[in-house]
Amino acid sequence: MKYQNMMKFSKTFLTIVVVLCSLFAICNGKVTAQNMSDGDKARWVISTLGPKPERIGAAIYDAGNSLISKIGAQATSILLKGLLQETKNPAMGRVADIILDHFSDAYNLSGVGTWNESMLNTYKSQVAGLILSKMDFVGTVHDLTRLGSARMIMPFTNKSKVNPDCYEDSMDVLDAVNEMQRSDLAWARTMFDATGKLPSGVLKGHMTSLGSYDSCLEIHARIPKNIVIGAKNKTSSRYPRDFDTKYCRATMTLNPSVFGSGVDTHGIHPILTLGLCLPDSCKADDIEGIMRLGYLGRSLGSNVDNTVVYCPEKRSIADDTPAVVAVVILSVFGFLVVCGTLYELRQQFIADKGDASNTINRKNDHYDVIGKVPQNNYASLNKAFVIEESKSNGDVKQQNGSGGIQNGNTITELPAGYMQHKEDDNLNPAGVSNKKNGEVDTSHYVTVTVNKKPQSETKLNAIQKKNGTFGAFLKSFSVITNGPKLLSGKSGTGAITCLHGIRFFSITWIMLGHTYNYGLVTNPGVMTTINFVDAIPMTQRFSYQAVVGAGYGVDTFYMISGMLLALIQLKQMAKLKKDPKAGKVGYYVFYYYFHRFWRLTPMYMIILMIYTCLTTYIGDGPMWPKQIESAENCRESWWTNLLYVNNLVLVDKQCMAWSWFLANDMQFYVVSLILLFFFTVNTKLGSLFVFLLMAAGIVSAGIKEHKYNGSFFTMKSDGGAFWNNVYITPWCRVAAFCIGLFLGLIFYKKPKATLSKTKTFIGWCLAASIGFTLVYCTHTENKKNGTTWSRDFRAVYESVGRPLWAACVAWVIAACHYGRGGIINSILSWSGLVPLSRMSYAAYLVHPILMMIYVFSKRSLVYIADYDIIYLFLGHTVVTFMVSFVASLVFEAPFMALEKLIVGGRK
């Protein structure tokens, strides 16, 4: 069945391959066929001529005696002219002469002329194949095409839907390729080289031949006047003709059965793609029109309707108003970052300059010495040994040589007779040691008063206070302020430090799953992989189920979100409960929603703007799509993202498709205020409502999954049914969030707890075994010849699996927080993961964009293999966090600082 499908595929595209490849596949007069055996050549010629092999063999046998008796040329000429059935046509006579010459060469090479009559009788059916196997059929086609122009095969008529300039240039290019060995037509050789050829490995999914994108765009063609190409002297006023070239991509969507009945592509349709280097006078519609001309059009028939030609056009960003607005907005942010950084540098410079001035003045400071020792024994004080305590309001008195701060003066006691730079082993600036008990002997001390000068921090604070709100606004964008905050490995007091590692590993897990998706199978116009069919057995392996299960990383984030929300807000509500004034309650509700919206939205909208307006200008290449669907959708449905309803409204036109996660998270946050209120009023009542919400989510997920029966592998084949109705809906995802609310309540009620070794052992065993089972049980279905899950089983897995996974992660957090995490807690709490954890939100937003830009901009196809994907994933991870740092620095951190200016210190 596989080979029958392959033969059907070959016949469909044979004509276009012959016209394009045969006319192009000539260099220095002759080129032998590539990737084709002698037997294949013979069979190709026989199938092209049409008669059955036995008839050709019989005809050659009948002429055998004449051939052997040295009159073979005449007999063969009669034979070939008879096959051509055009003996009365002079042009076809010339065709027959050319074929005769090549056939005679093949006959001599075959050795048939030495056979006797018995051998000819015995092998008469194989004679034709033997002779034709020695025939240089590409050279034959080359010589035939030199008899005339490509216009003979694709004649132009009044009904042709082709730009005349494009038609003439294209025909001249095809004719010039036949003469490309000439030095004045060397550009034709480059055009041929830059054009894709039908590749090998089609049965493995290698259906894309890109050619050379960059080489094509560098060509300048010139057809001189009076040159003879295509058997025609170019004497018209059109010549000499100069033109540049452009790269186009012709694609045809095929039925997956082309790979054979045993290959399941999971709804991904194979696409035949051929890169074309064409004159710049042509547009996509012109190429489709040429494919309908003459013999080529009759051969392709209705297949032309399934062919799409895309020619990337150079667009000026100045003509794209949304793109210009996006650039202006980004420029404003860049300007503010530069101004904020320069402003803070100036502040520090002024403060440091003031410190330097104070240091000079201190050299002449007069220190009033309190005591009976003569003043001249104290020439000056070595400030390196003066112990100054931190500032304090009021008087601070200390004993045994310590100073006190009083009205800006430091009272410090020094050993008697101490002088600056005086070397005396018997004197210790910190005091004189009593040899008996080691106590400090203060009998030799005198008290001096040191007049303190303002410190740099005091000076800096004074400057900032003077500059007021505008200065604080500028400083919000300062790299000097925001950079160290982002890169600091320190966690806040009382922070649950294991969360940093869990966030980092969860986002990288999600990125691993997306590495196999974004760019590799999401380009609607090109197959970007060279061995797509080989990737299918990879999905059947046990180890690959970890990639399939990457969606659980999203449920981890939902659980963490619910836990932190409950833990933080229950503390705030407890304070509010003590003094529930209407004004305070109203402000609390306002700030509850404002903080969340302000925390997520600014960077989200800026990344969305870049994705929508500028992505098309960021990259290019032979695989760059005509349009990135989810980016184009943003022009219509961006407002659903702004309102965080893109998982419910216009789901068939989702903008930034991966942003459904944020919509769910915001919706959970909005509803949670009511649940937290019940938690505060009555813990049991609140717990009941949360449990009911979780149960409703589990039941909803089960019902929806039972109806649509979808999975990771059906998202491309079910028309979006599973994605739109199960995977991204809040009622099918809320259960994991509720687990987080319960964990936050536990931490609020029991900030500290002791877990016994028995409970710890049982908890870790359950969490590990359940989590491992949830991730890898899909292998029973996905493996080769696996058992297809029933609707009931799939419904249970989809509905219960997510809250169970959230519970497993909740145990890890609780065990680490309560001191039972061991080495797991040490890894997750490592300070090096803290800054990466802070960037996880930005990383989630930008990583699919970066993945698509990388793959779509490649000049070669992606080979899917373990090591190749590992390197691809690691590269994506590094670049993602580099870009995330910039995005957090420029877009996220400033808005977090500006929030303080908007709401002040009141939260």
Sequence and secondary structure as in RCSB ss.txt:
>XXXX:A:sequence
MKYQNMMKFSKTFLTIVVVLCSLFAICNGKVTAQNMSDGDKARWVISTLGPKPERIGAAIYDAGNSLISKIGAQA
TSILLKGLLQETKNPAMGRVADIILDHFSDAYNLSGVGTWNESMLNTYKSQVAGLILSKMDFVGTVHDLTRLGSA
RMIMPFTNKSKVNPDCYEDSMDVLDAVNEMQRSDLAWARTMFDATGKLPSGVLKGHMTSLGSYDSCLEIHARIPK
NIVIGAKNKTSSRYPRDFDTKYCRATMTLNPSVFGSGVDTHGIHPILTLGLCLPDSCKADDIEGIMRLGYLGRSL
GSNVDNTVVYCPEKRSIADDTPAVVAVVILSVFGFLVVCGTLYELRQQFIADKGDASNTINRKNDHYDVIGKVPQ
NNYASLNKAFVIEESKSNGDVKQQNGSGGIQNGNTITELPAGYMQHKEDDNLNPAGVSNKKNGEVDTSHYVTVTV
NKKPQSETKLNAIQKKNGTFGAFLKSFSVITNGPKLLSGKSGTGAITCLHGIRFFSITWIMLGHTYNYGLVTNPG
VMTTINFVDAIPMTQRFSYQAVVGAGYGVDTFYMISGMLLALIQLKQMAKLKKDPKAGKVGYYVFYYYFHRFWRL
TPMYMIILMIYTCLTTYIGDGPMWPKQIESAENCRESWWTNLLYVNNLVLVDKQCMAWSWFLANDMQFYVVSLIL
LFFFTVNTKLGSLFVFLLMAAGIVSAGIKEHKYNGSFFTMKSDGGAFWNNVYITPWCRVAAFCIGLFLGLIFYKK
PKATLSKTKTFIGWCLAASIGFTLVYCTHTENKKNGTTWSRDFRAVYESVGRPLWAACVAWVIAACHYGRGGIIN
SILSWSGLVPLSRMSYAAYLVHPILMMIYVFSKRSLVYIADYDIIYLFLGHTVVTFMVSFVASLVFEAPFMALEK
LIVGGRK
>XXXX:A:secstr
 HHHHHHHHHHHHHHHHIIIIIHH  STT    SS  HHHHHHHHHHHH S HHHHHHHHHHTHHHIIIIIHHHH
HHHHHHHHHT TT HHHHHHHHHHHHHHHHHHHHHTGGG  HHHHHHTHHHHHHHHHHT  HHHHHHHHHTTS G
GGTS   TT  S HHHHHHHHHHHHHHTTTTSGGGHHHHHHHHHS    S GGGT  EE   HHHHHT EEEE T
T EETTEE  STT SEEEEEEEEEEEEE  GGGG TT   TT   EEEEEEEEETT  HHHHHHHTTSHHHHHHH
GGGGGGEEEE      GGG HHHHHHHHHHHHHHHHHHHHHHHHHHHHHHHHHHHHHHHHHHTT   EEESSS G
GG     GGG       SS     TT  EEETTEEEEEEETT  TT   TT  TT EE TTT  EE TTEEEEEE
E    HHHHHHHHHHHHHHHHHHHHTT HHHHHHHHH     TT  THHHHHHHHHHHHHHHHHHTTTTTT  SS
   BS HHHHHHHHTSSTTHHHHGGGHHHHHHHHHHHHHHHHHHHHHHHHHHHS  HHHHHHHHHHHHHHHHHHH
HHHHHHHHHHHHHTHHHH  STT  S  HHHHHHHHHHHHHHTT TTTSSGGG SSGGGHHHHHHHHHHHHHHHH
HHHHHH HHHHHHHHHHHHHHHHHHHHHHHHHH   TTTTTTSTTHHIIIIIS GGGTHHHHHHHHHHHHHHHH 
SS    HHHHHHHHHHHHHHHHHHHHTTHHHHSTT     HHHHHHHHHHHHHHHHHHHHHHHHHHHTT  HHHH
HHHT GGGHHHHHTHHHHHHHHHHHHHHHHHH SS B   HHHHHHHHHHHHHHHHHHHHHHIIIIIHHHHHHHH
HHHTT  
